[in-house]
Amino acid sequence: MIYLASQSPRRRQLLEQLGIVFDVLDVDIDEVRAEGEPELEYVNRVAREKAGAGFIQVAAVAGALVIAADTEVVLDGEVFGKPRDAADAAAMLARLGGRTHRVVSVVWCVGAAAEERAVSISEVSFAPFGPGQIEAYVATGEPFGKAGAYAIQGRAAAFVSHLSGSYSGVMGLPLHETSQLLHRFQRKWTSNAGSSPP
């Protein structure tokens, strides 16, 4: 049985696009970057902790496989998490405007016999914002709960002048990498456990 350790509706919708049948787990992980922790290591650690916390919940289920991901926006070595409030969202967007930032997404699959990860790094360029554009976008409420204070699949699509990498990865779950990860993981599962993949 496959489980997604996430309450994100975006990740659920994306995983459904792969035609995978899964259940959802609710996990609560402190997403705090340690001082001096490189951004990729931070995203990797959080994704792995989510997957591990999810697997603890279903370890007794034969063949359980847990998928978890973390996605963060990075600019000038700073990780832009979810905005605390409207002022924080506006400040993040102001810094992203007219610049190119990276979106780092790490996916982990964890099972009893093996674990495996995939990494997706994309570059997103925002056009400069016009007068009042940031305030109008923040007022829609869309930035809240989103890394970097924007949703590329929503109204923020109008800000993106160029994308190099994975569109679904920027949304929160890189589908190509996740699909390849599941194939690799299931081969490893079969090799290690001598059983059929979940």
N, C-alpha and C positions, 0 to 999 in steps of 0.2 A: 504494500500500500504506500502511495506517495502522499506526503504532507507538505504544505507550504506554511512555513513559520512566518506569517505576516498577516496583518489586518489591512494592508493596503489594497483598496479596490483596484488600483491600477495594476498591481502585480498579479492579482487574481485574474483580471481580464487578459493580461498578457500571457499568462501560463495557459489559460483556456485556449488561446490561439494555436497552441501547439497540439491541441487535441488530447491533452493529458487529463485523466480523471484523478482528482486529488481532494483531500480534505484540508481544512485550514486550522492552524494552531495559533493561539494567542500567546506571544512571548513578550516579556518585558525586560529589556536590556538597557543599561545605562550607556548612552552614546556620548561619552566624554573623551575627548582626545587628550592623551597624556602629554605633558610638556616635552617638546622635542621629538614627539612621535611622527615619523614621516607619514604623509597623507595616505599613501597606498597601504602602508602597514596598519594604519588606523581603520580604514574602510574594510580591509581584509579581516582584522580582528573582530570588528563589530558583526560582520556577516557570519563569521565562524561561531561567535558566541550565540547569535540568534539560532543558528542551526543546531548547536549543541544543546541549548535550552529546550528547543523543540523536540529533539530526539529523546531527551530525558522523559518527556511526557508520554512517548509512544514506544519506548524501548521494549516493552513486553509484547508488542505486536510483531508477529513473525514477518520478516521481510520489509519492515518499516524503513522508508527512505524519506529524509527530511531535506527540503530545499529552503534556503534562506538567502537573502541578498541585502546589500547595503549600497546606497548610491549617494555620492556627495559631489558638490560643486567646489572646485578649487581655483583660486586666483591668487597669484603672487605667493604661493606657498600657504595660503590661509584656506581653511576648510569652511565653507559657508553651509551651515546646517539649516534647520528650519527657523524662520524668523520668530522672535519672541512676541512682537507686536507690529503695528502698522509702521511705526518709525523705523524699526529694525529692518522690515521688509523694504521700505523705501531706500534706506541706506545701502542695502545689498544691491538693489537694482541700479542705483546711481553708480556704484563702482563697476558693475558689469557692463553698463552702457558704453558702446563704442569700443569695446575690448573683446578679446578672445579668451575664453576660460576653458578649463578642462572639466569633464564630468567622469568621475571614476566610479565604476560599478563592479562589485565582486559578488559572485554567486558561489555558495557552498552546497554540496550534497553530502549528507552524513547518514551512514547506515551502520549496522552492527559489524559488518565485515570490512568496510573500507570507507574512506572519505576522499573527496576530490573537489577542486575549485576551478573557477574560470574567472578571468579578469577582462573587463572591457574599459578602454579609455577613449573618450571622444573629445573633440574640440568643437566648441560652439562659439560663434561670433555674433554679438549683438550689434545692431545698428545704433547710432547715437539716439538718445531719447529726445523727443520734442517737448516743448513747454506743456506741463500738466499731464504728460503721458504716464509718468510713474504714479502720480497720485490717483489718476483715474483707474489704473490697473489695480493698485492696492485696494481701492474702494470696492472692487468686485469681490474681494475675499479670496480670490484664487491663489494668491501667494502663500497663504497660511497652510502649514503642514507640508510644504514643499521645500526640498533642499535648494538653496539659492534663491528662494522666494519667487519661483516661477514654475509653470507647468507648460512644457513644450507642446503637449497635446491639446492645450487650451488656447486662451487668448494670447498667451505669450508667443505663440507661433509667429505672430506678426513682427516680433522683435528680432527674430533670427535671420541674419543675412547670409550665414553659411554654417553648415554642419559637416564635420568630417568624423565619421565613426558610425556608431549605432544609435539610430533614433529610439528604438525600444530601450536601449541601455540608458539613454538620457531620461526616459520615462521612469526607469527603475528596475527593469529586468531585461538584459540583452538576450533576445530570443535565439539568435544564431549560436551564441556561446553557451546558453543554457541547454539547447538541444544537443550540441556536441558534448557537453559535460555529461548529460544523462546517458548518452551512448557509451562514452568512455567509462563512466561509473558502473554501468550495468555489465560491461565486459569484465571489469575488475571484480565486481561482485560475484559473477559466475566463476571466475578463475579462483578467487579466494575461498568462496563458500561452497563451491561445487554444487550450486543449486540454481534454479531459474531466477532471473532478475525479477524484482517486485513489479 
